[in-house]
Amino acid sequence: MTTKPPSFGQMALPIPPRREKDRNFEHGGRSFYFFDFDDNIVHLETKIVLFHVKTGEEKEVSTTDYPKVHPMLGKTGSEWELFHAVESATDGGSYRNFRELSKDLLNGRQQPLVADMFASLQNPYRDWRGPSWNFFSHAVNNNRPVSVITARGHHPHTIRRAIDLLVLSGDLDAHPNYLSVYPVSHPDTRLALGDHDMKLGTGELKKIAIKFAVDDAFACYGENPYHRFGMSDDDPKNVELIVEAMRDLKERYPKNAFFAFNTYGGKIVREEVLVGGESRRDILDASNAVEQTTLF
């Protein structure tokens, strides 16, 4: 399917982005930015598909509404009493729009992630920017090494194709300086992360991916004690596991700096992991263009 470039409805502020060197540039240090994707960098209208237990009828629910619907699934007297989510190793489950679909199911269409990104960029009334958008844009526009660590199950190339649309629309000045892309529900990625039995949850897989991404950073840029690492996610449970990963890494690399960013609930809590397992927290203003340049 051929598509024209996104005609962008939301206009970015006409303020030239600030170009800054890495915090520890003079010591050869780099600042590595790790990002969850959905509801963190961007808000997309990707649908979860629920199934009627008797008829197989399908109903689509947005990721925004799903946390409200989920407790009512199978609950007696609820409008969702006879609906449930279906986990599937094939293309037909509840989370198929978050997975890499086969050519047969696509039938000439784009992968769901690419189609959803395109649709959001063409909607002049949709606020698609997530709470970490300013930080992501800052990292990309300043050539920071970036890793995308997402629960989605698309192929890493599909994640990149969706982000390419943000360059095509003019919202990013350049393509990200990718360190790595880990869509932790993608079968090949799960195997690479050591989940050979396909039993680990999203949070645990992200925890492993963070450690892999840090190893990627040292392999590409050398083991410099002035390197700094930060990961943002909008799911508090995932953030807890991110902090656990950062504590393990801090124990291995005590001279490097490690941060977790919780973007849940409209505010950004930055937590720096310190030696000995302690941490220091503060709240950031995601809309402050100056604040974003001193993220970590």
Protein Blocks (a to p, Z undefined) as FASTA:
>chain_A
ZZdddddfbdcdfbdcdddddfklmnopacdddddfehplpccfbdcddddfklopacdd
dfklmmmmmmmgopahiaklmgccdddfblkbmklmmpccdfklnnopacfklmmmmmmm
mmmkbcfbcfklmmmmmmmmnopacddddfbfcdfklmmmmmmmmmmnopafbdcddfbd
cdfkbmklmmmnopanopacfklmmmmmmmmmmmmmmmmnopafkbccddddfbfklmmm
mmmmmmmmmmmmmmbccddddfehhiacdddddehhiacdddddfklmklmmmmZZ
